[in-house]
């Protein structure tokens, strides 16, 4: 009886491993090139906080950039950055790694 259970267990393990390997090879994944995303730093040199809004593809992210602080945000080509409700930057790949001062 133990031999039969051992054979069934080994067969199940082999079948599961084969199915898992097959699934791994045939799953389509969408890979993004590393150059699609880039970081841009925003520095607030004001004596007061500013509102930062990033818009893309019909959605937006809002936050506060506190006085005398710096934040880094991942952007893609065409993202729009608003500071206190005014368009500040339309992102392009050449902006990657740059620091923008939002108030002087």
DSSP file (Angstrom, degrees, kcal/mol; ACC not computed):
  #  RESIDUE AA STRUCTURE BP1 BP2  ACC     N-H-->O    O-->H-N    N-H-->O    O-->H-N    TCO  KAPPA ALPHA  PHI   PSI    X-CA   Y-CA   Z-CA
    1    1 A X     >        0   0    0      0, 0.0     4,-2.2     0, 0.0     5,-0.2   0.000 360.0 360.0 360.0 -40.4    0.0    0.0    0.0
    2    2 A X  H  >  +     0   0    0      1,-0.2     4,-2.4     2,-0.2     5,-0.2   0.868 360.0  53.8 -63.9 -35.7    2.9    2.4    0.8
    3    3 A X  H  > S+     0   0    0      2,-0.2     4,-2.3     1,-0.2    -1,-0.2   0.910 108.4  48.7 -64.8 -41.5    4.4    1.7   -2.5
    4    4 A X  H  > S+     0   0    0      2,-0.2     4,-2.4     1,-0.2    -2,-0.2   0.922 112.8  47.3 -65.3 -44.2    1.2    2.7   -4.4
    5    5 A X  H  X S+     0   0    0     -4,-2.2     4,-2.5     2,-0.2    -1,-0.2   0.883 111.9  51.1 -64.2 -38.9    0.8    5.9   -2.3
    6    6 A X  H  X S+     0   0    0     -4,-2.4     4,-2.4     2,-0.2    -2,-0.2   0.911 110.8  48.0 -64.5 -42.3    4.5    6.8   -3.0
    7    7 A X  H  X S+     0   0    0     -4,-2.3     4,-2.4     2,-0.2    -2,-0.2   0.911 112.8  48.3 -64.8 -43.1    4.1    6.2   -6.7
    8    8 A X  H  X S+     0   0    0     -4,-2.4     4,-2.3     2,-0.2    -2,-0.2   0.906 112.2  49.5 -64.4 -41.5    0.9    8.3   -6.8
    9    9 A X  H  X S+     0   0    0     -4,-2.5     4,-2.3     2,-0.2    -2,-0.2   0.915 112.2  47.2 -64.1 -44.1    2.6   11.1   -4.8
   10   10 A X  H  X S+     0   0    0     -4,-2.4     4,-2.4     1,-0.2    -2,-0.2   0.906 112.2  50.4 -64.6 -41.7    5.6   11.2   -7.1
   11   11 A X  H  X S+     0   0    0     -4,-2.4     4,-2.5     2,-0.2    -2,-0.2   0.895 110.8  49.5 -62.9 -40.6    3.3   11.2  -10.2
   12   12 A X  H  X S+     0   0    0     -4,-2.3     4,-2.5     2,-0.2    -2,-0.2   0.908 110.8  49.4 -65.1 -42.3    1.3   14.1   -8.7
   13   13 A X  H  X S+     0   0    0     -4,-2.3     4,-2.5     2,-0.2    -2,-0.2   0.920 112.9  47.1 -63.3 -43.9    4.5   16.1   -8.0
   14   14 A X  H  X S+     0   0    0     -4,-2.4     4,-2.3     2,-0.2    -2,-0.2   0.911 113.0  48.7 -63.9 -43.2    5.8   15.5  -11.5
   15   15 A X  H  X S+     0   0    0     -4,-2.5     4,-2.3     2,-0.2    -2,-0.2   0.911 113.1  47.4 -64.7 -42.1    2.5   16.4  -13.1
   16   16 A X  H  X S+     0   0    0     -4,-2.5     4,-2.5     2,-0.2    -2,-0.2   0.920 112.3  49.4 -65.5 -44.3    2.2   19.6  -11.0
   17   17 A X  H  X S+     0   0    0     -4,-2.5     4,-2.3     2,-0.2    -2,-0.2   0.895 111.7  48.8 -62.2 -40.9    5.8   20.6  -11.8
   18   18 A X  H  X S+     0   0    0     -4,-2.3     4,-2.3     2,-0.2    -1,-0.2   0.915 112.4  48.0 -65.6 -43.4    5.3   20.1  -15.5
   19   19 A X  H  X S+     0   0    0     -4,-2.3     4,-2.4     2,-0.2    -2,-0.2   0.900 112.3  49.4 -64.3 -40.8    2.1   22.1  -15.5
   20   20 A X  H  X S+     0   0    0     -4,-2.5     4,-2.2     2,-0.2    -2,-0.2   0.911 111.4  48.5 -65.6 -42.8    3.8   24.9  -13.6
   21   21 A X  H  X S+     0   0    0     -4,-2.3     4,-1.7     2,-0.2    -2,-0.2   0.904 111.7  50.0 -63.0 -42.1    6.8   25.0  -15.9
   22   22 A X  H  X S+     0   0    0     -4,-2.3     4,-1.2     1,-0.2    -2,-0.2   0.916 110.7  49.6 -61.9 -44.0    4.5   25.0  -19.0
   23   23 A X  H  X S+     0   0    0     -4,-2.4     4,-0.6     1,-0.2     3,-0.3   0.888 108.5  53.3 -64.1 -39.3    2.4   27.9  -17.5
   24   24 A X  H >< S+     0   0    0     -4,-2.2     3,-0.5     1,-0.2    -1,-0.2   0.881 109.6  47.9 -63.8 -37.7    5.6   29.9  -16.8
   25   25 A X  H 3< S+     0   0    0     -4,-1.7    -1,-0.2     1,-0.2    -2,-0.2   0.743 115.3  44.1 -75.9 -23.1    6.8   29.6  -20.3
   26   26 A X  H 3< S+     0   0    0     -4,-1.2     2,-0.5    -3,-0.3    -1,-0.2   0.322  81.8 109.3-109.7   8.6    3.5   30.6  -21.9
   27   27 A X    <<  -     0   0    0     -4,-0.6     2,-0.4    -3,-0.5    -4,-0.0  -0.741  63.9-136.5 -84.8 126.6    2.4   33.6  -19.8
   28   28 A X        -     0   0    0     -2,-0.5     2,-0.4     2,-0.0    -2,-0.1  -0.691  22.6-171.1 -83.2 132.2    2.6   36.8  -21.7
   29   29 A X        -     0   0    0     -2,-0.4     2,-0.7     2,-0.0    -2,-0.0  -0.969  19.6-135.3-123.6 141.9    4.2   39.7  -19.7
   30   30 A X        -     0   0    0     -2,-0.4     2,-0.4     2,-0.0    -2,-0.0  -0.854  23.9-162.4 -96.3 117.1    4.3   43.3  -20.8
   31   31 A X        -     0   0    0     -2,-0.7     2,-0.4     0, 0.0    -2,-0.0  -0.829   6.2-146.8-103.4 137.1    7.7   44.7  -20.1
   32   32 A X        -     0   0    0     -2,-0.4     2,-0.1     2,-0.0     5,-0.0  -0.834  23.6-114.9-100.3 137.4    8.4   48.4  -20.0
   33   33 A X    >   -     0   0    0     -2,-0.4     3,-1.8     1,-0.1     4,-0.5  -0.420  23.4-122.2 -67.0 145.8   11.6   49.8  -21.1
   34   34 A X  G >  S+     0   0    0      1,-0.3     3,-0.5     2,-0.2    -1,-0.1   0.772 109.2  63.2 -61.4 -25.5   13.6   51.3  -18.4
   35   35 A X  G 3  S+     0   0    0      1,-0.2    -1,-0.3     3,-0.0    -2,-0.0   0.574  84.1  76.3 -79.8  -7.8   13.7   54.6  -20.3
   36   36 A X  G <  S+     0   0    0     -3,-1.8    41,-0.5    40,-0.1     2,-0.4   0.876  95.2  49.8 -70.7 -36.4    9.9   55.1  -20.1
   37   37 A X    <   +     0   0    0     -3,-0.5     2,-0.3    -4,-0.5    39,-0.2  -0.815  67.7 172.1-102.8 142.5   10.0   56.2  -16.5
   38   38 A X  E     -A   75   0A   0     37,-2.2    37,-3.3    -2,-0.4     2,-0.4  -0.992  28.7-119.8-147.8 149.0   12.3   58.9  -15.1
   39   39 A X  E     -A   74   0A   0     -2,-0.3    58,-3.5    35,-0.2     2,-0.4  -0.724  23.7-172.9 -93.2 137.0   12.6   60.7  -11.8
   40   40 A X  E     -A   73   0A   0     33,-2.3    33,-2.7    -2,-0.4     2,-0.4  -0.996  14.1-143.3-127.4 134.5   12.3   64.4  -11.5
   41   41 A X  E     -Ab  72  99A   0     57,-2.7    59,-3.0    -2,-0.4     2,-0.5  -0.793   8.1-159.8 -99.8 140.1   13.0   66.3   -8.3
   42   42 A X  E     -Ab  71 100A   0     29,-3.3    29,-2.5    -2,-0.4     2,-0.5  -0.982   6.2-163.5-120.1 128.6   11.0   69.3   -7.2
   43   43 A X  E     -Ab  70 101A   0     57,-3.1    59,-2.8    -2,-0.5     2,-0.8  -0.945   7.5-153.3-117.3 127.4   12.4   71.7   -4.7
   44   44 A X  E     +Ab  69 103A   0     25,-3.1    24,-0.9    -2,-0.5    25,-0.6  -0.875  20.7 168.1-102.2 107.3   10.3   74.2   -2.7
   45   45 A X        +     0   0    0     58,-0.9    -1,-0.1    -2,-0.8    22,-0.1   0.285  43.9 113.7 -97.7   8.3   12.4   77.3   -1.7
   46   46 A X  S    S-     0   0    0      2,-0.2    22,-0.6     1,-0.1     4,-0.1  -0.227  75.8-125.3 -73.1 166.7    9.3   79.2   -0.7
   47   47 A X  S    S+     0   0    0     20,-0.1     2,-0.3     2,-0.1    -1,-0.1   0.331  95.5  49.2 -91.8   5.9    8.5   80.3    2.8
   48   48 A X  S    S-     0   0    0     18,-0.1    -2,-0.2     0, 0.0    20,-0.2  -0.937  94.4 -92.7-138.8 163.4    5.2   78.6    2.4
   49   49 A X        -     0   0    0     -2,-0.3     2,-0.3    18,-0.1    17,-0.2  -0.363  36.1-152.8 -71.6 153.2    3.8   75.2    1.2
   50   50 A X  E     -C   65   0B   0     15,-2.2    15,-3.1    -4,-0.1     2,-0.5  -0.946  16.3-118.6-126.5 151.8    2.8   74.7   -2.4
   51   51 A X  E     -C   64   0B   0     -2,-0.3    33,-2.8    13,-0.2     2,-0.5  -0.763  26.6-161.5 -89.0 131.1    0.3   72.3   -3.9
   52   52 A X  E     -CD  63  83B   0     11,-3.1    11,-2.4    -2,-0.5     2,-0.4  -0.963   9.2-178.3-116.4 127.8    1.7   69.9   -6.5
   53   53 A X  E     -CD  62  82B   0     29,-2.5    29,-3.3    -2,-0.5     2,-0.5  -0.994   8.9-165.3-129.5 129.9   -0.5   68.1   -9.0
   54   54 A X  E     -CD  61  81B   0      7,-2.9     7,-2.4    -2,-0.4     2,-0.4  -0.971  10.7-167.6-117.5 121.6    0.6   65.5  -11.5
   55   55 A X  E     +CD  60  80B   0     25,-3.0    25,-2.4    -2,-0.5     2,-0.3  -0.877  15.8 153.8-112.7 141.1   -1.8   64.7  -14.3
   56   56 A X  E >   -C   59   0B   0      3,-2.8     3,-2.2    -2,-0.4    23,-0.1  -0.912  62.6  -5.7-163.5 136.2   -1.6   61.8  -16.8
   57   57 A X  T 3  S-     0   0    0      1,-0.3     3,-0.1    -2,-0.3    22,-0.0   0.816 127.2 -49.7  51.7  40.1   -4.0   59.7  -18.9
   58   58 A X  T 3  S+     0   0    0      1,-0.3    -1,-0.3     0, 0.0     2,-0.3   0.498 122.0  89.1  81.6   3.4   -7.2   61.3  -17.4
   59   59 A X  E <   -C   56   0B   0     -3,-2.2    -3,-2.8     2,-0.0     2,-0.3  -0.850  56.0-156.7-127.7 167.7   -6.2   60.9  -13.7
   60   60 A X  E     -C   55   0B   0     -2,-0.3     2,-0.4    -5,-0.2    -5,-0.2  -0.975  11.3-150.9-144.8 155.9   -4.3   63.0  -11.3
   61   61 A X  E     -C   54   0B   0     -7,-2.4    -7,-2.9    -2,-0.3     2,-0.3  -0.998  20.3-168.1-126.4 131.1   -2.2   62.8   -8.1
   62   62 A X  E     +C   53   0B   0     -2,-0.4     2,-0.3    -9,-0.2    -9,-0.2  -0.897  16.3 143.8-122.7 150.3   -2.1   65.7   -5.7
   63   63 A X  E     -C   52   0B   0    -11,-2.4   -11,-3.1    -2,-0.3     2,-0.5  -0.965  43.3 -95.7-165.4 179.4    0.0   66.5   -2.7
   64   64 A X  E     -C   51   0B   0     -2,-0.3     2,-0.8   -13,-0.2   -13,-0.2  -0.929  18.3-153.8-112.3 131.4    1.7   69.3   -0.8
   65   65 A X  E     -C   50   0B   0    -15,-3.1   -15,-2.2    -2,-0.5     3,-0.1  -0.909  29.0-138.0-101.3 107.6    5.3   70.2   -1.3
   66   66 A X    >   -     0   0    0     -2,-0.8     3,-1.1   -17,-0.2   -22,-0.3  -0.235  28.2 -82.5 -71.2 154.4    6.3   71.6    2.1
   67   67 A X  T 3  S+     0   0    0      1,-0.3   -22,-0.1   -20,-0.1    -1,-0.1  -0.198 112.2   9.5 -57.1 143.3    8.4   74.8    2.4
   68   68 A X  T 3  S+     0   0    0    -24,-0.9     2,-0.3   -22,-0.6    -1,-0.3   0.814 106.8 116.7  55.9  36.3   12.1   74.2    2.2
   69   69 A X  E <   -A   44   0A   0     -3,-1.1   -25,-3.1   -25,-0.6     2,-0.4  -0.836  51.9-145.6-129.1 168.6   11.7   70.6    1.1
   70   70 A X  E     -A   43   0A   0     -2,-0.3     2,-0.3   -27,-0.2   -27,-0.2  -0.995  13.3-174.8-135.0 138.5   12.5   68.5   -1.9
   71   71 A X  E     -A   42   0A   0    -29,-2.5   -29,-3.3    -2,-0.4     2,-0.4  -0.978  15.0-144.2-132.9 148.1   10.6   65.5   -3.4
   72   72 A X  E     -A   41   0A   0     -2,-0.3     2,-0.4   -31,-0.3   -31,-0.2  -0.921  18.2-172.8-109.8 137.3   11.3   63.1   -6.3
   73   73 A X  E     -A   40   0A   0    -33,-2.7   -33,-2.3    -2,-0.4     2,-0.5  -0.994  24.2-126.3-131.3 135.7    8.5   61.9   -8.5
   74   74 A X  E     +A   39   0A   0     -2,-0.4     2,-0.3   -35,-0.2   -35,-0.2  -0.688  39.9 176.5 -78.4 128.4    8.6   59.2  -11.2
   75   75 A X  E     -A   38   0A   0    -37,-3.3   -37,-2.2    -2,-0.5     2,-0.3  -0.820  20.7-147.9-127.5 165.9    7.2   60.7  -14.5
   76   76 A X    >   -     0   0    0     -2,-0.3     3,-2.1   -39,-0.2    15,-0.2  -0.883  46.1 -69.5-127.5 163.6    6.6   59.6  -18.1
   77   77 A X  T 3  S+     0   0    0    -41,-0.5    15,-0.2    -2,-0.3     3,-0.1  -0.270 119.7  19.1 -51.9 129.6    6.7   61.6  -21.3
   78   78 A X  T 3  S+     0   0    0     13,-3.2    -1,-0.3     1,-0.3    14,-0.1   0.287  82.7 141.5  91.7  -9.5    3.7   63.9  -21.5
   79   79 A X    <   -     0   0    0     -3,-2.1    12,-3.2    12,-0.1     2,-0.5  -0.406  44.8-137.8 -63.3 142.3    2.8   64.0  -17.8
   80   80 A X  E     -DE  55  90B   0    -25,-2.4   -25,-3.0    10,-0.2     2,-0.5  -0.894  12.5-159.4-108.4 133.1    1.7   67.5  -16.7
   81   81 A X  E     -DE  54  89B   0      8,-3.3     7,-3.1    -2,-0.5     8,-1.9  -0.949   6.8-167.0-114.5 125.3    2.9   69.0  -13.4
   82   82 A X  E     -DE  53  87B   0    -29,-3.3   -29,-2.5    -2,-0.5     2,-0.5  -0.905   6.6-160.7-112.2 139.0    0.9   71.9  -11.9
   83   83 A X  E >  S-DE  52  86B   0      3,-2.6     3,-1.7    -2,-0.4   -31,-0.2  -0.983  80.9 -16.8-119.8 120.1    2.2   74.0   -9.0
   84   84 A X  T 3  S-     0   0    0    -33,-2.8    -1,-0.1    -2,-0.5   -32,-0.1   0.861 130.1 -52.5  50.3  41.4   -0.5   75.9   -7.1
   85   85 A X  T 3  S+     0   0    0    -34,-0.3     2,-0.4     1,-0.2    -1,-0.3   0.374 116.0 109.1  84.2  -3.6   -3.0   75.3  -10.0
   86   86 A X  E <  S-E   83   0B   0     -3,-1.7    -3,-2.6     1,-0.0    -1,-0.2  -0.875  79.1-104.5-109.1 138.7   -0.7   76.7  -12.8
   87   87 A X  E     +E   82   0B   0     -2,-0.4    -5,-0.3    -5,-0.2     3,-0.1  -0.412  44.7 167.6 -60.3 123.5    1.0   74.5  -15.4
   88   88 A X  E     +     0   0B   0     -7,-3.1     2,-0.3     1,-0.3    -6,-0.2   0.756  58.3   3.1-107.0 -37.8    4.6   74.3  -14.4
   89   89 A X  E     -E   81   0B   0     -8,-1.9    -8,-3.3     2,-0.0     2,-0.6  -0.978  43.1-154.1-157.2 134.9    6.0   71.5  -16.6
   90   90 A X  E     -E   80   0B   0     -2,-0.3   -10,-0.2   -10,-0.2   -11,-0.1  -0.968  44.9-123.5-105.7 113.5    5.0   69.1  -19.3
   91   91 A X        +     0   0    0    -12,-3.2   -13,-3.2    -2,-0.6     2,-0.3  -0.239  34.0 176.1 -68.1 139.0    7.5   66.2  -18.8
   92   92 A X    >   -     0   0    0    -15,-0.2     3,-2.5   -14,-0.1     4,-0.3  -0.925  46.0-104.3-131.8 161.3    9.8   65.0  -21.4
   93   93 A X  G >  S+     0   0    0     -2,-0.3     3,-1.4     1,-0.3    -2,-0.0   0.778 117.2  66.6 -58.5 -27.0   12.5   62.3  -21.1
   94   94 A X  G 3  S+     0   0    0      1,-0.3    -1,-0.3     3,-0.0    -3,-0.0   0.633  88.4  68.8 -70.4 -11.5   15.2   65.0  -21.0
   95   95 A X  G X  S+     0   0    0     -3,-2.5     3,-2.1     2,-0.1    -1,-0.3   0.623  72.0 120.9 -78.9 -13.0   13.8   66.1  -17.7
   96   96 A X  T <  S+     0   0    0     -3,-1.4   -56,-0.2    -4,-0.3     3,-0.1  -0.268  80.0  10.5 -57.2 129.8   15.0   62.9  -16.0
   97   97 A X  T 3  S+     0   0    0    -58,-3.5    -1,-0.3     1,-0.3   -57,-0.2   0.385  99.7 125.9  84.4  -3.8   17.4   63.5  -13.2
   98   98 A X    <   -     0   0    0     -3,-2.1   -57,-2.7   -59,-0.3     2,-0.5  -0.488  53.3-138.8 -87.0 158.2   16.8   67.2  -13.1
   99   99 A X  E     -b   41   0A   0    -59,-0.2     2,-0.5    -2,-0.1   -57,-0.2  -0.980  15.4-161.5-115.9 126.1   15.8   69.3  -10.1
  100  100 A X  E     -b   42   0A   0    -59,-3.0   -57,-3.1    -2,-0.5     2,-0.6  -0.924  11.8-141.7-110.2 129.3   13.2   72.0  -10.6
  101  101 A X  E     -b   43   0A   0     -2,-0.5   -57,-0.2   -59,-0.2     3,-0.1  -0.798  11.5-168.0 -88.7 120.9   12.8   74.9   -8.1
  102  102 A X  E    S+     0   0A   0    -59,-2.8     2,-0.3    -2,-0.6   -58,-0.2   0.599  72.3  20.9 -89.2 -10.7    9.1   75.6   -7.8
  103  103 A X  E      b   44   0A   0    -60,-0.6   -58,-0.9     1,-0.1    -1,-0.2  -0.968 360.0 360.0-155.4 140.3    9.5   78.9   -5.9
  104  104 A X              0   0    0     -2,-0.3    -1,-0.1    -3,-0.1   -60,-0.0   0.377 360.0 360.0-116.3 360.0   12.4   81.3   -5.5
